[in-house]
C-alpha cells in the first residue's frame, strides 16, 4: 500500500507539473495572439478614423459651399 501511495503521489506531482507547464505555454501564446489582434484592430480603427475625417471634410466643404452660394447667388 505504501508503494501505491508513493506512486500515486508521484503521478499527481507529474500531472501538476505538466499542467503548470501547459498553463504557462497557453498564457504565453494567448498574450502573443492578443498582442497581434490589438495591432490589427488599431490599424483598422485608424483606417476608419481616416475615412471619417475625409467624410467630415467633404461635408464641411459642402456646407460652406451651400452657405456661400446662398449669400452670393
C-alpha positions in Angstrom: 0.0 0.0 0.0 2.8 2.4 0.8 4.3 1.8 -2.7 0.9 2.5 -4.3 0.5 5.7 -2.3 4.0 6.9 -3.3 3.4 6.1 -7.0 0.1 7.9 -6.8 1.7 11.0 -5.2 4.4 10.9 -7.8 1.9 10.7 -10.6 0.0 13.6 -9.1 3.2 15.7 -9.0 3.9 14.8 -12.6 0.4 15.8 -13.7 0.7 19.0 -11.7 4.0 19.8 -13.3 2.6 19.2 -16.8 -0.5 21.3 -16.1 1.7 24.2 -14.8 3.9 23.9 -18.0 0.9 23.9 -20.3 -0.7 26.8 -18.4 2.5 28.8 -18.9 2.6 27.9 -22.6 -1.1 28.8 -23.1 -0.7 32.1 -21.4 2.4 33.0 -23.5 0.5 32.0 -26.7 -2.6 34.0 -25.7 -0.5 37.1 -24.9 1.1 36.8 -28.3 -2.3 36.4 -30.1 -3.9 39.2 -28.2 -1.0 41.5 -29.0 -1.4 40.7 -32.7 -5.1 41.3 -32.5 -4.6 44.6 -30.8 -2.2 45.7 -33.5 -4.6 44.7 -36.2 -7.6 46.4 -34.5 -5.6 49.6 -34.0 -4.7 49.6 -37.7 -8.3 49.1 -38.8 -9.6 51.8 -36.4 -7.0 54.2 -37.7 -8.3 53.5 -41.2 -11.9 54.1 -40.1 -10.9 57.3 -38.4 -9.2 58.5 -41.6 -12.3 57.8 -43.6 -14.5 59.7 -41.1 -12.0 62.6 -41.3 -12.4 62.6 -45.1 -16.2 62.4 -44.8 -16.3 65.3 -42.3 -14.1 67.4 -44.6 -16.3 66.7 -47.5 -19.5 67.6 -45.5 -17.9 70.7 -44.2 -16.8 71.8 -47.6 -20.3 71.2 -49.0 -21.9 73.1 -46.2 -19.6 76.1 -46.7 -20.2 76.0 -50.4 -24.0 75.9 -49.8 -23.8 78.9 -47.4 -21.6 80.9 -49.9 -23.9 80.0 -52.7 -26.9 81.2 -50.7 -25.4 84.6 -50.0 -23.7 85.1 -53.4 -26.2 83.7 -55.7 
